[in-house]
Amino acid sequence: MWRLSSRALFWISEASYIVLVLITGCFFTISLVALLSQAVRTAPNRSWTNNWNAVCIGATYVFVVSISPFLDLIHPTDVVTC
């Protein structure tokens, strides 16, 4: 039985990670677009003007994108659970 070299395992790992990040990014974008379109559809004037729901959704997504790189810095033992 043959074994893959450490270099091949490295490239497979990196490619898998890139695919996972791309898939996650696509789902993130699809959910953002779906929620923003729902906010516009349910607005009384069905417009982007004075649509605070869309502003809140956009701000939440910006917050999630800005804070997500720092989540790797939290060690699992630092999180307190009840």
KOLZA-392871 format. One record per residue (C-alpha): x, y, z negated; residue number from 1; residue in three letters; chain. Coordinates in nm, 3 decimals, m for minus. Layout:
<marvexs>
       X       Y       Z   n res chain
       X       Y       Z NUM ALA     A
...
</marvexs>
This chain:
<marvexs>
       X       Y       Z   n res chain
   0.000   0.000   0.000   1 MET     A
   0.138   0.340   0.095   2 TRP     A
   0.143   0.657  m0.112   3 ARG     A
   0.109   1.014   0.004   4 LEU     A
   0.405   1.237  m0.051   5 SER     A
   0.384   1.517  m0.305   6 SER     A
   0.394   1.768  m0.019   7 ARG     A
   0.093   1.606   0.151   8 ALA     A
  m0.095   1.599  m0.180   9 LEU     A
  m0.015   1.967  m0.227  10 PHE     A
  m0.157   2.060   0.115  11 TRP     A
  m0.467   1.847   0.063  12 ILE     A
  m0.521   2.012  m0.274  13 SER     A
  m0.477   2.361  m0.131  14 GLU     A
  m0.707   2.291   0.165  15 ALA     A
  m0.973   2.149  m0.067  16 SER     A
  m0.951   2.457  m0.287  17 TYR     A
  m0.984   2.691   0.012  18 ILE     A
  m1.288   2.501   0.139  19 VAL     A
  m1.445   2.513  m0.207  20 LEU     A
  m1.385   2.890  m0.232  21 VAL     A
  m1.534   2.947   0.115  22 LEU     A
  m1.843   2.740   0.038  23 ILE     A
  m1.891   2.920  m0.294  24 THR     A
  m1.848   3.257  m0.121  25 GLY     A
  m2.107   3.165   0.141  26 CYS     A
  m2.361   3.066  m0.124  27 PHE     A
  m2.282   3.383  m0.318  28 PHE     A
  m2.341   3.598  m0.009  29 THR     A
  m2.659   3.415   0.088  30 ILE     A
  m2.803   3.461  m0.260  31 SER     A
  m2.711   3.831  m0.259  32 LEU     A
  m2.878   3.889   0.076  33 VAL     A
  m3.187   3.692  m0.028  34 ALA     A
  m3.227   3.884  m0.353  35 LEU     A
  m3.172   4.222  m0.187  36 LEU     A
  m3.425   4.143   0.084  37 SER     A
  m3.673   4.033  m0.182  38 GLN     A
  m3.617   4.360  m0.367  39 ALA     A
  m3.693   4.557  m0.052  40 VAL     A
  m3.998   4.347   0.034  41 ARG     A
  m4.152   4.387  m0.311  42 THR     A
  m4.082   4.760  m0.341  43 ALA     A
  m4.394   4.979  m0.321  44 PRO     A
  m4.256   5.170  m0.019  45 ASN     A
  m4.080   4.861   0.130  46 ARG     A
  m3.764   5.067   0.178  47 SER     A
  m3.412   5.103   0.045  48 TRP     A
  m3.483   5.459  m0.073  49 THR     A
  m3.543   5.489  m0.448  50 ASN     A
  m3.520   5.111  m0.481  51 ASN     A
  m3.372   5.062  m0.827  52 TRP     A
  m3.418   4.686  m0.813  53 ASN     A
  m3.171   4.670  m0.525  54 ALA     A
  m2.930   4.892  m0.719  55 VAL     A
  m2.948   4.663  m1.023  56 CYS     A
  m2.896   4.352  m0.811  57 ILE     A
  m2.600   4.508  m0.632  58 GLY     A
  m2.446   4.629  m0.957  59 ALA     A
  m2.481   4.284  m1.111  60 THR     A
  m2.309   4.119  m0.817  61 TYR     A
  m2.029   4.377  m0.826  62 VAL     A
  m1.986   4.308  m1.198  63 PHE     A
  m1.970   3.932  m1.142  64 VAL     A
  m1.714   3.969  m0.862  65 VAL     A
  m1.501   4.209  m1.067  66 SER     A
  m1.501   3.999  m1.386  67 ILE     A
  m1.463   3.653  m1.230  68 SER     A
  m1.083   3.667  m1.175  69 PRO     A
  m1.035   3.722  m1.549  70 PHE     A
  m1.240   3.420  m1.652  71 LEU     A
  m0.940   3.195  m1.585  72 ASP     A
  m0.752   3.379  m1.860  73 LEU     A
  m0.992   3.251  m2.126  74 ILE     A
  m0.871   2.924  m2.274  75 HIS     A
  m1.152   2.674  m2.341  76 PRO     A
  m1.054   2.655  m2.709  77 THR     A
  m1.100   3.032  m2.741  78 ASP     A
  m1.473   3.005  m2.667  79 VAL     A
  m1.682   2.969  m2.981  80 VAL     A
  m1.979   2.736  m2.950  81 THR     A
  m2.262   2.693  m3.196  82 CYS     A
</marvexs>
